[in-house]
């Protein structure tokens, strides 16, 4: 195409370039993150239908005990990307696509991604005030409502904007059904959804009605003011959020200690029983067995007893009441085998002590079984 009087030639825009320029890149990136994070949780849970709580926590679920823990701030964003089940993804993603693309096309990809991140953090913080310290929060319902309501209010305020078709509102029906089911079951994340609606109302009324297509300077200034305000509110809510009685890192540490405790106790008990069986079957000398037990096994009982006797745990942890019994069991086991080995070395009075410690071992074992039920 020639420009008259200039001699310059302007090539028409390529269809592929126009297509790529119109793609909602921020929405596509967020959708991909949702699918990946949800898929990883489902795979870890061993089910393609629904992920369990442990898998959800490992892949981003938010709760006061996880998000307020040291290094847990990433969950403010990841929780809004974690959907938790295939059914939730199928019902939620059509609405998110409609709401998110509408906001992105009106305000631009950079503004869209920035708003999504800030609103996600705000929804996660708001959720902490409405749920228990150990009740997890997942799902992008809050940010989706903010984006959808914000875009709809901008379009409603813009006289030159085309009105939304009924098909767009139909995309919200499955999501609204999901929310209604959660409300009926009493497990809806009211804090996140309420924060999303409030943020959407503010976005739709404060951002320019023409979004990034109007006065770019005005749009940037209002966006910056909104983002700064939301960041300050989120930071304040984070600082004032009610602290849980225990944190997820403490739970993980306690579980790891319990697993190690069980493995070491079973291994040491089995090794000593095997050596005693060899003595009874005359396959090994008693004194040789005693020396081997004193050199190899008894120091391990002492180390385990020292570890658990000096262990300091948060008493609010689930099953923390079992720690005293676990400590008593290890201490009695060490004392029992120490006295028994001394008795086999010729100290006859040591067998009396061993008998007493055997009763303590049995009592602690029975208490552990009762506390496990």
N, C-alpha and C positions, 0 to 999 in steps of 0.2 A: 504494500500500500504506500503510495507517494503522498507526502504532505505538500499541498500546493504552495509554490513559491519558495520552497526550501531545498528541494532536491533530495531530502532524506527519505529513507525507506524504513518503515516500521513493520516488523514481522508480527503477524497475529500470534496471540498467546497459544501455546500448544495445549491441546485438550488434556494431556496427561498432567501438565503443570497446573492447569486450573483445577483438575480433580484433586491433586495432592494438596493444593492450597486450601481447598474447602473441607478437607478431612478434619474432624475434631480430635486433634492429636492428644490433647490432655485427657479427654474422656476415654480414648482408646488405651492410653497408658494406665489409667486408673482401673479400667475394666480388666486389663491383663493382670495387674497386680492382685485384684480380687480373685480372679480365677486361679492364679498360681498359689496364692496363700491358702485359699480354701481347699484346693486340690492336695496340697502338701499335708494339711491337717487330716483330710479324709484318708489319704494314703497311710499316714502314721497310725491312724485309728484302725486300719484294716477294714474299712467299710467305705463304699461310695455313696452311702445314703446319709449318714450323720456321723459327725466326729464327737468323741467323748471329751469330757472336761479337760483331761490331762493333755490331749492333743491340741485342744483349743488354746490352752495356756501356753504350750510350747510354741504355738504359731500366732501369738499376738493378742489373745483375749485380755481384756482390761478388767481389773478389780482393784480396790484399794490395797490389798495385800500384794499384788503384783506390780501395779503401775507406780505406787508410791515407794516401792522398794528401790534400793540403790541400783541404778542402771535400767530402770523400768520406763523411762520417759518415752521410748520408742513405741510403746503400746498405745499411747495417745492416738497415734495415727494408724498403727497396724490393726487395732481393734475394729476400726471402721471399714477396713478392707476384708476382714475375716467374716465370711457368711455362715459357716458352720455346717451346712447341709446342702445337698443337691436340690431339695425342694425349695429351700429358701432362695437359692440362686435362681431357680427357674421363675419364681414368683416376683423376685425383686429386680432382677437385671433389666427387664423391659421398661419398667418405670424409671430406673436410674438412667438408662440410655436416653429416654425422651427428656427428662428433666435436665440432665447434665449437658446434652448437646444444645438444648435451647439456651442455657445460660452461657455456654462457651461461644456459640455463634454470635451472641449479642455483645459479649464483653471481651472476647479474645481468649486464647489458650493460656497465656501467662496469668491473667487475672483469674481465670477459672481454676487453675491448679493452686494458686495462692489461697483463694477463698476456700477451696476444698480442704486444704491442709489445716488452715486456721479453724474452720468450723468443725472439722473432725476432732481436733484437740479440745475445743470447747465442749463438744458433745460428750467426749470421754470424761472430762472433769465433772460436767453436770451429772453424769450417771452415778458418780461416786456418792452423791448426796441423797440418792433415792434407792440405793441397793446396799445390801449387807457387805461387810468387809470381804467375805469370801465368795460372793455371788458375781460371776463373770458377766461382762458386757461385750457383745460383739454386734456387727451389722452396720451397714451404711445408711440406715433409714433416716437418721438425723441429717447428715450432709445432703442426702438426696432431696429431702423436704426443703432444705434451705435453698438449694440450687433451683428446684422447680418453682417454689413459691416466689423466689426472687425474680426469676425470668418472667413468670406470668404477670407479676405486678409491674415490671418494667414495660412489658407489652401493653398492659392495660392503661398505663400512663401515657404511652406514646400514641398520639392520634393517627400517625401514619403507619402504624404497625398492623400487620394482618392478624386477625383474631385466631386463637388456637382452635384447631379442628377438634371435633368430638373424638377422633381416634387417639389424640394425645391423652385425653382424659381417660379413655378406656384402658390405656396402658397402666394407669394407676390402680385399676380395680383389683388385680391380683395382690398388689402390695397392700392395699387397704384391707383386703380380706385377711392377709397375714397379720396385720396390726390388730384387727378386730379379734382374731383368734387369740392373739397374745393377751389382749385386754381381758378377754373372757377367762383365760386360764390364769390370769394374775401374774404373768411373767414378762409383760412388755417393758421395754426400757424407757420408762416415762421421762427420765432425765434427758436422755439423748434425743428422743423425739421432740420433746418440748423445746429444748435448746435449738434444734434444727428449725422448727417453726418460727421461733423468735428471731433467729438469725436471718431466715428468709424474708420475714417482714421488714427487717431493718435494711437488708440489701436491696429489696425491691423498691423501697420508698426513698432511699438515700442516693443510690447510684443513679447516674443520668438515665433517663428513659430510653435513649438511643444507644446506651452502652458505649462500646468502643467506636461505634460508627459516627458518633456525634463529636462534640468538643473533646479532643483527646486529652488536653491539659486538665480540664475540669474532671474528666473521668478518672485520670490518674490521681488527682488530689483527693477526690472523695474515696477512691479505693484505698489509698494509703492511710487516710484517716480511719476508715472502717477497720482495716486490718490491724492498725496500731491499737485501736480501742478493744478489739476482740482479743488481741494478744495480752493486753494488760488485764482484762477481765479473766482470761484463762489462767494467767500466772497467779492472780490473786486467789482464784478458786482453788488452784493447785496447792498454794501455800496454806489455805485455811481448811482444806479438806480433812475430814475426820480420819485420824490415824488408826490403822487396824491393830488388834491386839498382837498379831504376829505377821511376818512377811513370808512371801513365797520362798525366798532363799533359805529361810530357816526351816521351812517344811522340807525342801529338797535335801538340805544337810541332814536333818533328822532321819529322813527315809534312807539316805545313803549309810548313815551310821547304823541304823537298824539292820539293814541288809548285811553290812560287814560284820556286825555282832553275831547274827545268826550263822553266817558262813564259818566264822572262826570258832564259835562254840561247837558247832557240829563237827568240824574238822578235828579239833583238839580232843573232844570226847571220843570220837571214833578211833583216833590214833592210839589213845591210851587203852581203850577197850580191846583193840586188836593186839596190843602188846601183852595185856593180861591174859588173853586167850592163848597166845603162844606159850606163856609160862605154864598155864594149866595143862596144855597138851604136851608139855615137856619138850617143846621145840626150841626153847631158848633158856639161858640161865637167868635166875631171878635177879641176881646182883647186876648182871649185864643189862637187863631190862631197866632196873632202877637207875643205873648210871646214865643210860640213854634218855630216860624220861627226865632226869634232873638236868641234863645238858641241853636237851632240845625242846621238850614239851612244857616243863614247868616254867621256864622263863617266858614262854609265850602266854601262859595263864597269868603270870604276874604283870606282863605288859598290858594285857587286855584289862585286867583289874585296875591297874593304875590309870589307864585311859578313861574308863567309865567312872571311876571314883572321883576324878577331877573334872568330869564333864559338867559344863554349865549350859543349860538350855532354857529357853523361854517357857515358863510353866503354863502359858496359855496355849501352847501347841497342842493339836489333837494327839491323844495317846501319850502326852507328856507324863501322865500319872504312872505310866509303866516303867519309867526310868529308874525309880527307887527299887523296884523289884528286880529289874535287869542288873542293877549294880549289886544287889544282895546275892543274886544267883552266881555271878562271876566271882565275888569275894568268897562265897561258900565253896565253890568248886576249887578255887586255888588252895584254900585252907585244907579242904578234904584231901586233895592229892598230895599236898605237902606233908600232911600228917601220915598218910598212907605210905608214902615212900620212906619216911623216917622209920615207920614201924617195920617195914621190910628190911631195913638196914640194922634192926636189932633193938630199937627203942619200943619196947612192948607197951609202955604207957601212951605212946603216940596213937595206938589203935583206938583208945578211948576217945581221944580228941577227934579222930577220923569218924567214929560213929556219931558223935555229936554234929560234926559238919555235914555228914550224910543226911541227917534229919533236916538240917537247914537247907541243903540243896533240894531235897524233895519238896519242902514247904514252898521254897521260891519257885520251883518248877510248876507246882500246882497253882500258885497265884498267877503266874504268867499265862497259864492255860485259861484260867478264869477271866483274866483281864482281856484276853484276845477275843473272847466270845462276844 
